[in-house]
């Protein structure tokens, strides 16, 4: 079991309740995930190894999906000679919203309040696989991502996908990463970290919005020994944030 790197918040009872909501601070993924239902028959069929089941949640795709319906690679970047694949590293659950539209609106509001507003200058057209459905990214505007700084500066940015209805609320997943801007080229962005962006996004939502950190779940999407692919500093874990009133 991996220890939650974030400092505790609230009373001991509140912390225990929050942890219980995700079946422990770290919920283990099932060793063998069931075959996924294709989002669009004949168009996208995830491989069994590209989906994971956590507890009673619907199947979650491990990777962000690019416009060619392939697991996304970080702007074609290579790290230590390997292609850099973009993992899902955030899970959000809204048990307050009465509908998918309301859940999306509440999420957009929370991201803005946390300093992660939709900003231009990023690659777009990504999708995420969740509960047998291939979702287009939020924010939806072309060339936009949720980001804590303009693209001309070093920034954390990401996209969120969903939601699907579960018994404990509306479920979203997201992929966050940190990049630095290369002032010499004025165009190039360089990968820095997945974990730094994930953790900052979670802390900011926890501090400034109705979302609270409830723990971590293992999505089994760390590529440490693959000869051709890597997930950089990603540890295979997704932070879970749960919306409260």
MOSULGI-V920153 format. One record per backbone hydrogen bond with DSSP energy under -1.0 kcal/mol. CO is the residue of the C=O (numbers start at 0). NH is the residue of the N-H. If there is no record, write none. Layout:
[[CO;NH] [CO;NH]]
//
This chain:
[[10;14] [11;15] [12;16] [13;17] [14;18] [15;19] [16;20] [18;21] [18;23] [19;22] [24;215] [26;217] [39;42] [39;43] [46;49] [47;50] [49;61] [51;59] [52;29] [53;56] [58;130] [59;51] [61;87] [63;71] [64;126] [65;68] [69;65] [71;85] [72;74] [73;76] [76;83] [78;81] [81;78] [82;229] [83;73] [85;63] [88;238] [89;173] [90;240] [91;171] [92;242] [93;169] [98;102] [99;103] [100;104] [101;105] [102;106] [103;107] [104;108] [105;109] [106;110] [107;111] [108;112] [109;113] [110;115] [111;114] [116;146] [118;144] [125;136] [126;64] [127;134] [128;60] [129;132] [132;129] [134;127] [137;159] [140;143] [142;121] [144;118] [145;157] [149;152] [154;178] [155;147] [156;176] [157;145] [158;174] [159;137] [160;172] [163;170] [165;168] [168;165] [169;93] [170;163] [171;91] [172;160] [173;88] [173;89] [174;158] [176;156] [177;191] [177;192] [178;154] [179;189] [181;185] [187;181] [189;179] [192;177] [193;197] [194;198] [195;199] [196;200] [197;201] [198;202] [199;203] [200;204] [201;205] [202;206] [203;207] [204;208] [209;243] [211;241] [214;239] [215;26] [216;237] [227;82] [229;84] [230;233] [235;218] [237;216] [238;90] [239;213] [240;92] [241;211]]
//
